[in-house]
Amino acid sequence: MKFADFISPEAIRAELAADDKEGVIREMVQALLDAGRIEASETESIVKAILNREELGSTGIGRGVAVPHTKHGSVDQLVGTVGVSRAGVDFDSLDGEKVFVLFLLVSPLDRPGDHLRALENISRQLRDDRFCRFLKQSKTAEDIRQLLDEADNNQFGS
Amino acid sequence: MDQPKVTRTVTVANRSGIHLRAALTVFNLMRAFPAKVEIVMDRQRAMADDILQMTTLGAMPGQELILEATGPDAEAALDALALLFAAGFHEEDA
């Protein structure tokens, strides 16, 4: 599953303003709403579900990256976005370090395969140091969109 | 000198496959064991102590995998990991 299949370009945020975990999650879910990918009436429910998932275990998997996500009945296909925090956010990460890059995913209830494929792609790209570095150095949403496009064309990852 | 390798075949038994939570559960379990453990899916290999490597597999429910371990207590490490797989990573919605 390529980034273009589930990341909404209009929802990409190159300069997250919030400086805490809940704040950046809210900001990215708001971005999905602004991009028309989720319903306004479901926003709070989605934020709560993502925060609940974080309680089970932080999605800050180290290397400055986090993958907050949830299943939710209000979406009929996987939707996602990318956010970059310049200053970094404390995310209770596995390595104790701050998080600078976040991939947020909201998947339908009954399609674990889609979520897994998206996570597979995200993971593969994040293992490439250049991809991570370029993401963190991105200045605009368009920079990030182009980077994801290059990743989809196999410029990164193994 | 090569260390003896122990192997085990397992199946992904939970509903969500080796997603992030499952990879983290494996990671946490493997911290207790000194052995070097790898998960092999066809031609892809993932270290069982590396979350991103595991999630890169994209292993779906029903996928058969081979566990390989070398080093101290390799058998014990695979016993524990095989049990974890059989238990669907202890996920309630397995």
gemmi code that builds the backbone of each chain (N, CA, C; Angstrom):
import gemmi

chains = {
    "A": [
        ("MET", (0.848, -1.194, 0.000), (0.000, 0.000, 0.000), (0.879, 1.237, 0.000)),
        ("LYS", (0.771, 2.057, -0.997), (1.625, 3.256, -1.103), (1.072, 4.373, -0.236)),
        ("PHE", (1.928, 5.333, 0.106), (1.502, 6.494, 0.885), (0.350, 7.207, 0.180)),
        ("ALA", (0.432, 7.273, -1.125), (-0.607, 7.978, -1.882), (-1.979, 7.330, -1.702)),
        ("ASP", (-1.991, 6.066, -1.272), (-3.258, 5.360, -1.093), (-3.964, 5.737, 0.197)),
        ("PHE", (-3.241, 6.303, 1.164), (-3.922, 6.575, 2.431), (-3.551, 7.899, 3.087)),
        ("ILE", (-2.502, 8.558, 2.660), (-2.148, 9.858, 3.248), (-2.821, 10.955, 2.433)),
        ("SER", (-3.565, 11.824, 3.109), (-4.210, 12.940, 2.429), (-3.255, 14.119, 2.385)),
        ("PRO", (-2.855, 14.561, 1.197), (-1.903, 15.671, 1.098), (-2.351, 16.916, 1.854)),
        ("GLU", (-3.677, 17.169, 1.837), (-4.187, 18.376, 2.507), (-4.097, 18.260, 4.023)),
        ("ALA", (-3.879, 17.038, 4.517), (-3.851, 16.858, 5.968), (-2.428, 16.845, 6.522)),
        ("ILE", (-1.434, 16.977, 5.649), (-0.037, 16.950, 6.099), (0.280, 18.237, 6.864)),
        ("ARG", (0.989, 18.100, 7.988), (1.331, 19.271, 8.792), (2.848, 19.316, 9.019)),
        ("ALA", (3.510, 20.293, 8.395), (4.968, 20.370, 8.478), (5.453, 21.081, 9.732)),
        ("GLU", (4.554, 21.763, 10.420), (4.974, 22.493, 11.623), (3.914, 22.363, 12.702)),
        ("LEU", (3.909, 21.231, 13.368), (2.926, 21.049, 14.428), (3.176, 22.075, 15.535)),
        ("ALA", (2.085, 22.684, 15.992), (2.230, 23.758, 16.982), (2.226, 23.235, 18.412)),
        ("ALA", (1.483, 22.161, 18.644), (1.335, 21.659, 20.014), (2.665, 21.127, 20.529)),
        ("ASP", (2.824, 21.170, 21.852), (4.082, 20.689, 22.426), (3.872, 19.514, 23.380)),
        ("ASP", (2.676, 18.914, 23.340), (2.446, 17.740, 24.171), (1.763, 16.658, 23.343)),
        ("LYS", (1.769, 15.428, 23.879), (1.264, 14.279, 23.146), (-0.189, 14.456, 22.722)),
        ("GLU", (-1.053, 14.802, 23.676), (-2.464, 14.940, 23.326), (-2.653, 16.075, 22.316)),
        ("GLY", (-1.899, 17.135, 22.501), (-1.998, 18.293, 21.608), (-1.682, 17.969, 20.159)),
        ("VAL", (-0.596, 17.238, 19.933), (-0.250, 16.940, 18.543), (-1.250, 15.953, 17.937)),
        ("ILE", (-1.735, 15.036, 18.761), (-2.732, 14.094, 18.249), (-3.992, 14.851, 17.844)),
        ("ARG", (-4.436, 15.768, 18.698), (-5.621, 16.588, 18.351), (-5.386, 17.390, 17.088)),
        ("GLU", (-4.190, 17.944, 16.992), (-3.867, 18.784, 15.830), (-3.920, 17.955, 14.543)),
        ("MET", (-3.419, 16.733, 14.600), (-3.403, 15.910, 13.397), (-4.798, 15.387, 13.054)),
        ("VAL", (-5.603, 15.094, 14.064), (-6.981, 14.667, 13.782), (-7.754, 15.850, 13.196)),
        ("GLN", (-7.513, 17.038, 13.719), (-8.121, 18.249, 13.161), (-7.725, 18.410, 11.695)),
        ("ALA", (-6.477, 18.091, 11.393), (-5.999, 18.181, 10.009), (-6.797, 17.241, 9.106)),
        ("LEU", (-7.107, 16.046, 9.618), (-7.916, 15.096, 8.843), (-9.312, 15.658, 8.615)),
        ("LEU", (-9.855, 16.326, 9.629), (-11.175, 16.945, 9.494), (-11.118, 18.057, 8.455)),
        ("ASP", (-10.102, 18.910, 8.561), (-9.946, 20.015, 7.612), (-9.822, 19.508, 6.179)),
        ("ALA", (-9.231, 18.318, 6.040), (-9.056, 17.742, 4.701), (-10.299, 16.991, 4.240)),
        ("GLY", (-11.307, 16.993, 5.087), (-12.566, 16.345, 4.718), (-12.534, 14.829, 4.784)),
        ("ARG", (-11.566, 14.280, 5.535), (-11.429, 12.819, 5.550), (-12.204, 12.171, 6.704)),
        ("ILE", (-12.569, 12.963, 7.710), (-13.374, 12.432, 8.811), (-14.500, 13.419, 9.073)),
        ("GLU", (-15.515, 12.921, 9.805), (-16.669, 13.776, 10.089), (-16.450, 14.583, 11.364)),
        ("ALA", (-16.948, 15.803, 11.364), (-16.786, 16.693, 12.522), (-17.359, 16.055, 13.786)),
        ("SER", (-18.506, 15.370, 13.631), (-19.166, 14.779, 14.801), (-18.369, 13.626, 15.380)),
        ("GLU", (-17.404, 13.109, 14.636), (-16.631, 11.950, 15.094), (-15.247, 12.330, 15.622)),
        ("THR", (-14.891, 13.593, 15.465), (-13.514, 14.020, 15.795), (-13.117, 13.661, 17.222)),
        ("GLU", (-13.975, 14.034, 18.167), (-13.638, 13.796, 19.578), (-13.510, 12.303, 19.874)),
        ("SER", (-14.429, 11.533, 19.302), (-14.403, 10.089, 19.501), (-13.112, 9.483, 18.960)),
        ("ILE", (-12.665, 9.987, 17.818), (-11.427, 9.480, 17.219), (-10.227, 9.855, 18.085)),
        ("VAL", (-10.200, 11.101, 18.565), (-9.087, 11.526, 19.424), (-9.017, 10.648, 20.670)),
        ("LYS", (-10.191, 10.427, 21.292), (-10.238, 9.604, 22.510), (-9.747, 8.183, 22.225)),
        ("ALA", (-10.156, 7.627, 21.087), (-9.757, 6.262, 20.761), (-8.242, 6.178, 20.582)),
        ("ILE", (-7.666, 7.194, 19.943), (-6.211, 7.199, 19.737), (-5.493, 7.338, 21.075)),
        ("LEU", (-6.011, 8.197, 21.953), (-5.392, 8.373, 23.270), (-5.509, 7.081, 24.093)),
        ("ASN", (-6.646, 6.407, 23.979), (-6.818, 5.127, 24.686), (-5.796, 4.110, 24.208)),
        ("ARG", (-5.571, 4.112, 22.901), (-4.588, 3.174, 22.345), (-3.200, 3.480, 22.890)),
        ("GLU", (-2.896, 4.758, 23.072), (-1.592, 5.154, 23.616), (-1.432, 4.660, 25.050)),
        ("GLU", (-2.562, 4.575, 25.771), (-2.520, 4.079, 27.148), (-2.082, 2.624, 27.186)),
        ("LEU", (-2.456, 1.856, 26.159), (-2.085, 0.439, 26.107), (-0.584, 0.285, 25.928)),
        ("GLY", (0.009, 1.293, 25.296), (1.444, 1.224, 25.036), (1.786, 2.307, 24.049)),
        ("SER", (2.766, 3.114, 24.369), (3.104, 4.236, 23.493), (3.456, 3.760, 22.095)),
        ("THR", (2.986, 4.533, 21.121), (3.347, 4.219, 19.733), (4.624, 4.973, 19.345)),
        ("GLY", (5.269, 5.558, 20.338), (6.579, 6.168, 20.104), (7.600, 5.058, 20.122)),
        ("ILE", (7.932, 4.555, 18.935), (8.740, 3.340, 18.860), (10.238, 3.623, 18.799)),
        ("GLY", (10.614, 4.850, 19.046), (12.035, 5.192, 19.047), (12.438, 5.893, 17.765)),
        ("ARG", (13.651, 6.391, 17.752), (14.220, 7.090, 16.588), (13.430, 8.347, 16.237)),
        ("GLY", (12.753, 8.924, 17.206), (12.044, 10.173, 16.980), (10.741, 10.041, 16.225)),
        ("VAL", (10.215, 8.809, 16.192), (9.016, 8.559, 15.390), (7.878, 7.998, 16.234)),
        ("ALA", (6.646, 8.351, 15.901), (5.483, 7.743, 16.550), (4.429, 7.426, 15.497)),
        ("VAL", (3.633, 6.395, 15.767), (2.580, 5.990, 14.840), (1.239, 5.885, 15.582)),
        ("PRO", (0.714, 7.013, 16.083), (-0.580, 6.945, 16.774), (-1.665, 6.481, 15.804)),
        ("HIS", (-2.567, 5.617, 16.287), (-3.566, 5.086, 15.366), (-4.758, 4.535, 16.128)),
        ("THR", (-5.842, 4.280, 15.398), (-6.984, 3.593, 15.966), (-7.826, 3.015, 14.852)),
        ("LYS", (-8.660, 2.020, 15.215), (-9.730, 1.594, 14.329), (-10.915, 2.488, 14.708)),
        ("HIS", (-11.798, 2.772, 13.759), (-12.972, 3.572, 14.090), (-14.092, 3.269, 13.116)),
        ("GLY", (-15.290, 3.117, 13.665), (-16.429, 2.733, 12.834), (-16.874, 3.790, 11.840)),
        ("SER", (-16.404, 5.033, 12.018), (-16.924, 6.094, 11.157), (-16.203, 6.201, 9.816)),
        ("VAL", (-15.080, 5.491, 9.664), (-14.385, 5.563, 8.371), (-14.591, 4.254, 7.620)),
        ("ASP", (-14.768, 4.371, 6.321), (-14.934, 3.132, 5.546), (-13.684, 2.789, 4.762)),
        ("GLN", (-12.669, 3.622, 4.884), (-11.361, 3.242, 4.353), (-10.283, 3.893, 5.221)),
        ("LEU", (-9.083, 3.343, 5.108), (-7.973, 3.839, 5.912), (-7.647, 5.274, 5.535)),
        ("VAL", (-7.552, 6.156, 6.534), (-7.119, 7.533, 6.285), (-5.945, 7.832, 7.189)),
        ("GLY", (-5.044, 8.661, 6.688), (-3.859, 8.936, 7.493), (-3.254, 10.273, 7.170)),
        ("THR", (-2.342, 10.676, 8.032), (-1.621, 11.906, 7.783), (-0.248, 11.854, 8.443)),
        ("VAL", (0.566, 12.824, 8.092), (1.925, 12.934, 8.621), (2.077, 14.300, 9.265)),
        ("GLY", (2.757, 14.348, 10.411), (3.033, 15.621, 11.057), (4.482, 15.666, 11.501)),
        ("VAL", (5.071, 16.836, 11.434), (6.452, 17.020, 11.899), (6.461, 18.081, 12.987)),
        ("SER", (7.115, 17.796, 14.076), (7.251, 18.756, 15.167), (8.701, 19.224, 15.209)),
        ("ARG", (8.912, 20.521, 15.066), (10.288, 21.039, 15.051), (10.967, 20.848, 16.394)),
        ("ALA", (10.236, 21.157, 17.472), (10.866, 21.125, 18.794), (10.843, 19.722, 19.410)),
        ("GLY", (10.005, 18.864, 18.863), (9.885, 17.527, 19.429), (8.872, 17.500, 20.561)),
        ("VAL", (8.263, 16.330, 20.728), (7.212, 16.169, 21.726), (7.516, 14.943, 22.587)),
        ("ASP", (7.296, 15.061, 23.872), (7.467, 13.919, 24.762), (6.327, 12.937, 24.501)),
        ("PHE", (6.670, 11.704, 24.133), (5.644, 10.739, 23.735), (5.742, 9.445, 24.519)),
        ("ASP", (6.464, 9.472, 25.665), (6.711, 8.241, 26.430), (7.303, 7.165, 25.528)),
        ("SER", (8.194, 7.570, 24.665), (8.753, 6.641, 23.684), (9.595, 5.554, 24.335)),
        ("LEU", (9.746, 4.469, 23.577), (10.529, 3.327, 24.048), (11.958, 3.711, 24.406)),
        ("ASP", (12.537, 4.620, 23.647), (13.932, 4.984, 23.895), (14.042, 6.232, 24.762)),
        ("GLY", (12.911, 6.714, 25.262), (12.927, 7.868, 26.152), (13.158, 9.197, 25.449)),
        ("GLU", (13.291, 9.162, 24.131), (13.579, 10.390, 23.390), (12.291, 11.050, 22.886)),
        ("LYS", (12.431, 12.325, 22.491), (11.278, 13.046, 21.956), (10.938, 12.543, 20.555)),
        ("VAL", (9.702, 12.849, 20.156), (9.221, 12.441, 18.841), (9.146, 13.664, 17.938)),
        ("PHE", (9.649, 13.516, 16.708), (9.651, 14.631, 15.758), (8.775, 14.361, 14.541)),
        ("VAL", (8.536, 13.081, 14.272), (7.751, 12.701, 13.100), (6.616, 11.791, 13.548)),
        ("LEU", (5.397, 12.100, 13.116), (4.253, 11.269, 13.485), (3.460, 10.872, 12.245)),
        ("PHE", (3.139, 9.591, 12.158), (2.210, 9.094, 11.140), (0.957, 8.699, 11.901)),
        ("LEU", (-0.167, 9.327, 11.607), (-1.405, 9.027, 12.316), (-2.351, 8.283, 11.385)),
        ("LEU", (-2.901, 7.162, 11.845), (-3.770, 6.331, 11.005), (-5.115, 6.093, 11.676)),
        ("VAL", (-6.188, 6.183, 10.885), (-7.511, 5.795, 11.355), (-8.031, 4.750, 10.375)),
        ("SER", (-8.255, 3.522, 10.862), (-8.669, 2.445, 9.952), (-10.096, 2.004, 10.215)),
        ("PRO", (-10.734, 1.429, 9.209), (-12.071, 0.859, 9.410), (-11.970, -0.299, 10.398)),
        ("LEU", (-13.108, -0.642, 11.010), (-13.121, -1.684, 12.037), (-12.719, -3.051, 11.513)),
        ("ASP", (-13.151, -3.363, 10.299), (-13.054, -4.755, 9.857), (-12.009, -4.999, 8.775)),
        ("ARG", (-11.002, -4.110, 8.667), (-10.011, -4.333, 7.615), (-8.588, -4.287, 8.182)),
        ("PRO", (-8.237, -5.288, 8.999), (-6.892, -5.277, 9.598), (-5.793, -5.330, 8.543)),
        ("GLY", (-6.093, -5.923, 7.399), (-5.097, -6.032, 6.343), (-4.622, -4.678, 5.849)),
        ("ASP", (-5.561, -3.738, 5.679), (-5.191, -2.400, 5.198), (-4.268, -1.713, 6.191)),
        ("HIS", (-4.617, -1.801, 7.465), (-3.800, -1.173, 8.500), (-2.401, -1.772, 8.492)),
        ("LEU", (-2.359, -3.092, 8.385), (-1.076, -3.786, 8.399), (-0.213, -3.382, 7.211)),
        ("ARG", (-0.835, -3.264, 6.051), (-0.076, -2.883, 4.848), (0.461, -1.463, 4.949)),
        ("ALA", (-0.363, -0.568, 5.517), (0.086, 0.817, 5.688), (1.252, 0.850, 6.671)),
        ("LEU", (1.118, 0.125, 7.773), (2.164, 0.082, 8.788), (3.439, -0.525, 8.208)),
        ("GLU", (3.271, -1.540, 7.362), (4.415, -2.176, 6.705), (5.181, -1.155, 5.873)),
        ("ASN", (4.452, -0.358, 5.105), (5.088, 0.656, 4.264), (5.779, 1.718, 5.112)),
        ("ILE", (5.056, 2.220, 6.119), (5.628, 3.237, 6.997), (6.905, 2.703, 7.640)),
        ("SER", (6.842, 1.491, 8.145), (8.006, 0.889, 8.812), (9.197, 0.766, 7.872)),
        ("ARG", (8.934, 0.287, 6.666), (10.018, 0.098, 5.700), (10.723, 1.412, 5.412)),
        ("GLN", (9.954, 2.455, 5.194), (10.549, 3.759, 4.882), (11.293, 4.324, 6.080)),
        ("LEU", (10.719, 4.159, 7.283), (11.337, 4.741, 8.475), (12.663, 4.075, 8.821)),
        ("ARG", (12.890, 2.881, 8.298), (14.160, 2.222, 8.564), (15.281, 2.831, 7.732)),
        ("ASP", (14.928, 3.661, 6.767), (15.931, 4.346, 5.949), (16.273, 5.677, 6.611)),
        ("ASP", (17.532, 5.832, 6.997), (17.942, 7.053, 7.706), (17.725, 8.306, 6.883)),
        ("ARG", (17.923, 8.179, 5.563), (17.758, 9.371, 4.717), (16.305, 9.820, 4.718)),
        ("PHE", (15.401, 8.857, 4.635), (13.979, 9.186, 4.643), (13.621, 9.932, 5.931)),
        ("CYS", (14.059, 9.388, 7.076), (13.775, 10.032, 8.368), (14.360, 11.431, 8.417)),
        ("ARG", (15.598, 11.536, 7.958), (16.281, 12.832, 8.016), (15.554, 13.855, 7.151)),
        ("PHE", (15.222, 13.456, 5.921), (14.551, 14.383, 5.005), (13.194, 14.796, 5.552)),
        ("LEU", (12.502, 13.853, 6.201), (11.211, 14.191, 6.792), (11.380, 15.264, 7.859)),
        ("LYS", (12.334, 15.037, 8.750), (12.539, 15.981, 9.853), (12.969, 17.348, 9.343)),
        ("GLN", (13.647, 17.343, 8.180), (14.157, 18.613, 7.637), (13.137, 19.309, 6.745)),
        ("SER", (11.993, 18.656, 6.499), (10.990, 19.231, 5.593), (10.490, 20.556, 6.126)),
        ("LYS", (10.363, 21.531, 5.221), (9.910, 22.863, 5.657), (8.423, 23.068, 5.414)),
        ("THR", (7.896, 22.435, 4.381), (6.493, 22.661, 4.034), (5.782, 21.330, 3.822)),
        ("ALA", (4.460, 21.419, 3.816), (3.658, 20.219, 3.553), (3.971, 19.674, 2.159)),
        ("GLU", (4.252, 20.575, 1.222), (4.577, 20.144, -0.142), (5.899, 19.365, -0.170)),
        ("ASP", (6.883, 19.808, 0.642), (8.144, 19.065, 0.760), (7.848, 17.631, 1.177)),
        ("ILE", (6.995, 17.502, 2.194), (6.674, 16.178, 2.726), (5.943, 15.355, 1.678)),
        ("ARG", (5.002, 15.991, 0.988), (4.243, 15.268, -0.030), (5.179, 14.727, -1.103)),
        ("GLN", (6.141, 15.544, -1.511), (7.094, 15.097, -2.532), (7.960, 13.956, -2.018)),
        ("LEU", (8.331, 14.044, -0.762), (9.146, 12.997, -0.153), (8.384, 11.667, -0.145)),
        ("LEU", (7.101, 11.722, 0.224), (6.289, 10.513, 0.243), (6.156, 9.953, -1.176)),
        ("ASP", (6.061, 10.849, -2.132), (5.959, 10.448, -3.523), (7.226, 9.705, -3.957)),
        ("GLU", (8.380, 10.255, -3.561), (9.653, 9.601, -3.886), (9.737, 8.245, -3.210)),
        ("ALA", (9.249, 8.171, -1.976), (9.244, 6.888, -1.266), (8.364, 5.885, -2.012)),
        ("ASP", (7.217, 6.347, -2.494), (6.319, 5.468, -3.245), (6.975, 4.973, -4.530)),
        ("ASN", (7.934, 5.765, -5.043), (8.658, 5.355, -6.247), (9.971, 4.669, -5.907)),
        ("ASN", (10.032, 4.137, -4.679), (11.152, 3.308, -4.253), (12.495, 3.984, -4.201)),
        ("GLN", (12.499, 5.249, -3.849), (13.769, 5.957, -3.705), (14.429, 5.634, -2.372)),
        ("PHE", (13.607, 5.168, -1.414), (14.116, 4.870, -0.082), (13.720, 3.471, 0.311)),
        ("GLY", (14.119, 3.098, 1.509), (13.700, 1.803, 2.048), (14.337, 0.665, 1.285)),
        ("SER", (14.288, -0.510, 1.842), (14.931, -1.642, 1.172), (13.918, -2.661, 0.714)),
    ],
    "B": [
        ("MET", (33.451, -19.893, 15.245), (32.661, -21.120, 15.283), (31.186, -20.752, 15.316)),
        ("ASP", (30.399, -21.370, 14.450), (28.959, -21.073, 14.416), (28.286, -21.627, 15.654)),
        ("GLN", (27.343, -20.848, 16.191), (26.562, -21.375, 17.308), (25.415, -22.193, 16.750)),
        ("PRO", (25.027, -23.242, 17.473), (23.911, -24.060, 16.992), (22.648, -23.206, 16.885)),
        ("LYS", (21.883, -23.448, 15.841), (20.667, -22.686, 15.620), (19.474, -23.555, 15.949)),
        ("VAL", (18.543, -22.988, 16.681), (17.292, -23.682, 17.003), (16.199, -23.043, 16.165)),
        ("THR", (15.300, -23.864, 15.623), (14.215, -23.273, 14.833), (12.868, -23.813, 15.276)),
        ("ARG", (11.847, -23.059, 14.981), (10.479, -23.437, 15.315), (9.580, -22.831, 14.252)),
        ("THR", (8.526, -23.521, 13.874), (7.552, -22.950, 12.929), (6.322, -22.508, 13.710)),
        ("VAL", (5.860, -21.302, 13.443), (4.679, -20.785, 14.138), (3.723, -20.163, 13.118)),
        ("THR", (2.526, -19.895, 13.565), (1.528, -19.251, 12.706), (1.013, -18.001, 13.403)),
        ("VAL", (0.756, -16.955, 12.643), (0.193, -15.739, 13.214), (-1.270, -16.007, 13.520)),
        ("ALA", (-1.612, -15.977, 14.807), (-2.934, -16.441, 15.231), (-3.895, -15.335, 15.640)),
        ("ASN", (-3.421, -14.111, 15.766), (-4.336, -13.066, 16.205), (-5.020, -12.451, 15.003)),
        ("ARG", (-5.990, -11.592, 15.275), (-6.826, -11.049, 14.210), (-6.122, -9.956, 13.404)),
        ("SER", (-5.187, -9.279, 14.044), (-4.613, -8.094, 13.406), (-3.241, -8.319, 12.782)),
        ("GLY", (-2.708, -9.544, 12.900), (-1.382, -9.781, 12.344), (-0.310, -9.134, 13.199)),
        ("ILE", (0.918, -9.098, 12.682), (2.003, -8.490, 13.456), (1.953, -6.974, 13.253)),
        ("HIS", (0.974, -6.373, 13.925), (0.873, -4.914, 13.903), (1.751, -4.355, 15.014)),
        ("LEU", (1.634, -3.059, 15.269), (2.568, -2.428, 16.188), (2.501, -3.017, 17.584)),
        ("ARG", (1.288, -3.225, 18.073), (1.119, -3.728, 19.432), (1.727, -5.126, 19.577)),
        ("ALA", (1.501, -5.973, 18.580), (2.042, -7.336, 18.623), (3.566, -7.305, 18.599)),
        ("ALA", (4.115, -6.425, 17.755), (5.577, -6.318, 17.663), (6.148, -5.863, 19.003)),
        ("LEU", (5.454, -4.958, 19.653), (5.905, -4.475, 20.957), (5.849, -5.589, 21.997)),
        ("THR", (4.798, -6.413, 21.940), (4.676, -7.539, 22.866), (5.831, -8.519, 22.675)),
        ("VAL", (6.161, -8.797, 21.427), (7.303, -9.682, 21.138), (8.589, -9.051, 21.663)),
        ("PHE", (8.759, -7.770, 21.355), (9.952, -7.026, 21.792), (10.123, -7.132, 23.314)),
        ("ASN", (9.037, -6.860, 24.049), (9.096, -6.907, 25.514), (9.432, -8.301, 26.025)),
        ("LEU", (8.855, -9.318, 25.381), (9.145, -10.695, 25.801), (10.616, -11.021, 25.581)),
        ("MET", (11.150, -10.626, 24.442), (12.513, -10.996, 24.076), (13.573, -10.332, 24.948)),
        ("ARG", (13.177, -9.274, 25.646), (14.140, -8.594, 26.518), (14.620, -9.507, 27.636)),
        ("ALA", (13.780, -10.509, 27.974), (14.142, -11.407, 29.079), (15.134, -12.488, 28.655)),
        ("PHE", (15.393, -12.579, 27.370), (16.233, -13.676, 26.880), (17.512, -13.170, 26.211)),
        ("PRO", (18.637, -13.781, 26.541), (19.901, -13.356, 25.944), (20.101, -13.838, 24.502)),
        ("ALA", (19.327, -14.832, 24.083), (19.529, -15.392, 22.740), (19.220, -14.359, 21.655)),
        ("LYS", (19.842, -14.577, 20.490), (19.517, -13.745, 19.327), (18.405, -14.461, 18.564)),
        ("VAL", (17.271, -13.788, 18.421), (16.102, -14.426, 17.809), (15.694, -13.686, 16.541)),
        ("GLU", (15.437, -14.450, 15.491), (14.961, -13.844, 14.241), (13.660, -14.486, 13.816)),
        ("ILE", (12.832, -13.680, 13.159), (11.571, -14.167, 12.604), (11.732, -14.156, 11.096)),
        ("VAL", (11.462, -15.279, 10.460), (11.679, -15.391, 9.022), (10.349, -15.612, 8.311)),
        ("MET", (10.072, -14.760, 7.345), (8.851, -14.886, 6.555), (9.272, -14.932, 5.099)),
        ("ASP", (9.196, -16.120, 4.496), (9.691, -16.319, 3.132), (11.142, -15.836, 3.088)),
        ("ARG", (11.426, -14.766, 2.334), (12.832, -14.344, 2.261), (13.137, -13.142, 3.147)),
        ("GLN", (12.131, -12.697, 3.872), (12.365, -11.544, 4.753), (12.736, -12.011, 6.152)),
        ("ARG", (13.647, -11.270, 6.786), (14.042, -11.607, 8.140), (13.857, -10.385, 9.026)),
        ("ALA", (13.450, -10.626, 10.267), (13.295, -9.529, 11.214), (13.847, -9.966, 12.559)),
        ("MET", (14.625, -9.090, 13.178), (15.094, -9.388, 14.527), (13.912, -9.229, 15.475)),
        ("ALA", (13.767, -10.139, 16.399), (12.636, -10.097, 17.329), (12.812, -9.031, 18.402)),
        ("ASP", (13.944, -8.332, 18.367), (14.113, -7.224, 19.306), (14.131, -5.896, 18.553)),
        ("ASP", (13.619, -5.887, 17.324), (13.562, -4.662, 16.529), (12.132, -4.473, 16.010)),
        ("ILE", (11.443, -3.508, 16.603), (10.026, -3.323, 16.287), (9.790, -2.975, 14.826)),
        ("LEU", (10.571, -2.045, 14.303), (10.352, -1.642, 12.905), (10.626, -2.793, 11.940)),
        ("GLN", (11.632, -3.611, 12.241), (11.891, -4.762, 11.366), (10.676, -5.688, 11.370)),
        ("MET", (10.095, -5.900, 12.559), (8.944, -6.796, 12.652), (7.729, -6.235, 11.928)),
        ("THR", (7.486, -4.936, 12.096), (6.306, -4.386, 11.429), (6.512, -4.248, 9.920)),
        ("THR", (7.756, -4.251, 9.492), (8.031, -4.232, 8.041), (7.611, -5.547, 7.383)),
        ("LEU", (7.530, -6.619, 8.152), (7.090, -7.899, 7.577), (5.654, -7.807, 7.071)),
        ("GLY", (4.821, -7.042, 7.773), (3.404, -6.980, 7.406), (2.755, -8.354, 7.469)),
        ("ALA", (3.137, -9.158, 8.465), (2.654, -10.544, 8.567), (1.180, -10.575, 8.936)),
        ("MET", (0.389, -11.191, 8.081), (-1.066, -11.233, 8.241), (-1.513, -12.434, 9.077)),
        ("PRO", (-2.747, -12.407, 9.560), (-3.287, -13.582, 10.269), (-3.171, -14.810, 9.376)),
        ("GLY", (-2.734, -15.918, 9.968), (-2.602, -17.156, 9.217), (-1.232, -17.355, 8.584)),
        ("GLN", (-0.422, -16.319, 8.585), (0.910, -16.427, 7.971), (1.787, -17.385, 8.766)),
        ("GLU", (2.452, -18.297, 8.071), (3.380, -19.194, 8.735), (4.751, -18.531, 8.757)),
        ("LEU", (5.426, -18.639, 9.893), (6.731, -18.016, 10.056), (7.687, -19.031, 10.661)),
        ("ILE", (8.978, -18.789, 10.442), (9.987, -19.625, 11.091), (10.751, -18.775, 12.087)),
        ("LEU", (10.842, -19.273, 13.308), (11.622, -18.595, 14.332), (12.997, -19.240, 14.360)),
        ("GLU", (14.038, -18.417, 14.443), (15.398, -18.957, 14.549), (16.086, -18.300, 15.727)),
        ("ALA", (16.783, -19.102, 16.521), (17.489, -18.531, 17.667), (18.871, -19.134, 17.796)),
        ("THR", (19.829, -18.302, 18.186), (21.175, -18.791, 18.513), (21.599, -18.133, 19.822)),
        ("GLY", (22.550, -18.763, 20.481), (23.081, -18.170, 21.704), (22.527, -18.839, 22.942)),
        ("PRO", (22.817, -18.254, 24.114), (22.424, -18.858, 25.385), (20.915, -19.024, 25.494)),
        ("ASP", (20.493, -20.180, 25.977), (19.061, -20.437, 26.209), (18.214, -20.207, 24.969)),
        ("ALA", (18.746, -20.567, 23.821), (17.994, -20.362, 22.573), (16.677, -21.127, 22.602)),
        ("GLU", (16.723, -22.351, 23.136), (15.499, -23.167, 23.199), (14.434, -22.471, 24.031)),
        ("ALA", (14.850, -21.945, 25.185), (13.893, -21.299, 26.086), (13.276, -20.080, 25.416)),
        ("ALA", (14.089, -19.340, 24.700), (13.587, -18.141, 24.011), (12.512, -18.532, 22.991)),
        ("LEU", (12.777, -19.598, 22.223), (11.794, -20.019, 21.219), (10.563, -20.653, 21.856)),
        ("ASP", (10.748, -21.364, 22.980), (9.588, -21.912, 23.691), (8.644, -20.764, 24.036)),
        ("ALA", (9.214, -19.724, 24.625), (8.398, -18.594, 25.073), (7.750, -17.874, 23.893)),
        ("LEU", (8.533, -17.660, 22.841), (8.002, -16.913, 21.702), (6.927, -17.719, 20.963)),
        ("ALA", (7.142, -19.026, 20.853), (6.147, -19.880, 20.191), (4.833, -19.864, 20.964)),
        ("LEU", (4.941, -19.872, 22.296), (3.749, -19.799, 23.143), (3.013, -18.492, 22.905)),
        ("LEU", (3.783, -17.421, 22.804), (3.189, -16.098, 22.576), (2.436, -16.067, 21.250)),
        ("PHE", (3.035, -16.651, 20.222), (2.354, -16.718, 18.923), (1.077, -17.526, 19.041)),
        ("ALA", (1.164, -18.688, 19.724), (-0.007, -19.569, 19.853), (-1.132, -18.870, 20.601)),
        ("ALA", (-0.746, -17.972, 21.527), (-1.735, -17.241, 22.316), (-2.228, -15.989, 21.600)),
        ("GLY", (-1.886, -15.843, 20.342), (-2.328, -14.666, 19.590), (-1.850, -13.379, 20.222)),
        ("PHE", (-0.640, -13.419, 20.795), (-0.034, -12.262, 21.459), (-0.887, -11.766, 22.622)),
        ("HIS", (-1.752, -12.622, 23.156), (-2.624, -12.267, 24.288), (-3.554, -11.109, 23.968)),
        ("GLU", (-3.923, -10.972, 22.709), (-4.815, -9.860, 22.372), (-6.248, -10.339, 22.497)),
        ("GLU", (-7.105, -9.583, 23.197), (-8.469, -10.032, 23.463), (-9.275, -10.220, 22.206)),
        ("ASP", (-8.993, -9.383, 21.202), (-9.795, -9.512, 19.988), (-9.156, -10.466, 18.997)),
        ("ALA", (-8.296, -11.364, 19.534), (-7.653, -12.345, 18.664), (-8.728, -13.286, 18.126)),
    ],
}
model = gemmi.Model(1)
for chain_id, residues in chains.items():
    chain = gemmi.Chain(chain_id)
    for i, (resn, *xyz) in enumerate(residues, 1):
        res = gemmi.Residue()
        res.name, res.seqid = resn, gemmi.SeqId(i, " ")
        for name, pos in zip(("N", "CA", "C"), xyz):
            atom = gemmi.Atom()
            atom.name, atom.element = name, gemmi.Element(name[0])
            atom.pos, atom.b_iso = gemmi.Position(*pos), 0.0
            res.add_atom(atom)
        chain.add_residue(res)
    model.add_chain(chain)
structure = gemmi.Structure()
structure.add_model(model)
structure.setup_entities()
